[in-house]
């Protein structure tokens, strides 16, 4: 697995809620901060106040080995009940892409969460340049970290979406 191949990871879950309810939850740019060990939160930019194609937001992140950093993200899809996605840094050559795909399924709604590293340079690029012989191991470890946080996020979305109406806890 090489960076140039734009490695990806994908996880999914079935949620007992409508696709619209699931979309309302995953399109909240601060949602993953409730569950992720890395993502700390986000702020809409340029006067945006919600998910629309082309809207930008700044994400705040922290990692014990990397430190703290921010990224500028651009919403690439905001289709209620179907998809919420964004590119990090640049739409044409992002450092990463993130997707939530939503579809009707037996037993509720299937939510797929996918991310892709590259093709633009990212926080992994300096490590790979410094240790090119360890590129595959660096990428594999990073994908595992992302997968863990993505699973935590999906489990959190499921808990929120399946919470009875009016239950504010």
Long-range contacts (C-beta under 8 A, 24 or more apart in sequence): 1-136, 1-139, 1-140, 2-135, 2-136, 2-139, 3-117, 3-118, 3-124, 3-125, 3-128, 3-135, 3-139, 4-118, 4-119, 6-116, 6-117, 6-118, 6-119, 7-116, 7-117, 7-118, 7-139, 7-143, 8-114, 8-115, 8-116, 8-117, 8-143, 9-114, 9-115, 9-143, 9-146, 9-147, 9-150, 10-112, 10-113, 10-114, 10-115, 11-112, 11-113, 11-147, 11-150, 11-151, 11-154, 12-110, 12-111, 12-112, 12-113, 12-154, 13-110, 13-111, 13-154, 13-155, 13-157, 13-158, 14-105, 14-106, 14-107, 14-108, 14-109, 14-110, 14-111, 15-108, 15-109, 15-110, 15-111, 15-157, 15-158, 15-161, 15-162, 16-107, 16-108, 16-161, 16-162, 17-108, 17-109, 17-161, 17-162, 18-81, 18-108, 18-109, 19-81, 19-82, 19-102, 19-103, 19-104, 19-109, 20-80, 20-81, 21-109, 21-161, 22-81, 22-102, 22-109, 22-111, 22-157, 22-161, 23-80, 23-81, 23-82, 23-84, 23-100, 23-102, 24-80, 25-157, 25-160, 25-161, 26-84, 26-100, 26-102, 26-111, 26-157, 27-51, 27-78, 27-80, 27-84, 27-100, 29-57, 29-59, 29-73, 31-153, 31-156, 31-157, 32-149, 32-153, 34-156, 35-149, 35-152, 35-153, 35-155, 35-156, 36-149, 36-152, 36-153, 37-148, 37-149, 37-152, 38-62, 38-63, 38-145, 38-149, 39-149, 40-68, 42-73, 45-72, 51-75, 51-78, 51-84, 52-78, 53-77, 53-78, 57-86, 59-88, 63-145, 66-123, 69-123, 71-95, 73-98, 88-122, 89-120, 90-120, 93-119, 93-120, 94-118, 94-119, 94-120, 95-120, 95-121, 95-122, 95-123, 96-122, 109-161, 111-154, 111-157, 111-158, 113-150, 113-153, 113-154, 115-146, 115-150, 117-142, 117-143
